[in-house]
């Protein structure tokens, strides 16, 4: 695995933590199939580092001009005022737990980053919690993809794992956008 894979994972993590809306898990699950689990796990760390850096950037934007940052977030697909309002309330009460559980509710990390900045949560604490919250999310999807791929190999499934990944991610985003609209 070359440096280009690590850089791609970090950049995707960074992009999704800012204003990009396709999660790094899409790249990471494909890497698990293409490169194998051990290499993909290293990519998860790179994606979490990139996401943390992007989150800190969004934290700074939220601290400097929360209204403009919130307005920009409303231009990201499937982010609406209800999510901003909910995350603002969650940030005021147990923000770290909500940040970690956000992926389970389909709440983008970038909103928590902006609201943490707006709430003047310590940037270093936010960064540390961000890394700890993002990494397991990436690890779970990557390990699951590798396990499904290994199962398919043992069963001699003739369908390409990339086709299955594409279907899974298309269905995942279709459900997400359907539920958000």
BELLIN-V589708 format. One record per run of one state. SS is the DSSP state (H for helix, E for strand, L for the rest). FROM is the first residue (numbers start at 1). TO is the last residue. Records with the same first field share a line. If there is no record, write none. Layout:
SS->FROM-TO ; FROM-TO
This chain:
L->1-2 ; 18-24 ; 36-36 ; 74-80 ; 93-94 ; 106-108 ; 119-122 ; 155-160 ; 181-181
H->3-17 ; 25-35 ; 37-73 ; 81-92 ; 95-105 ; 109-118 ; 123-154 ; 161-180
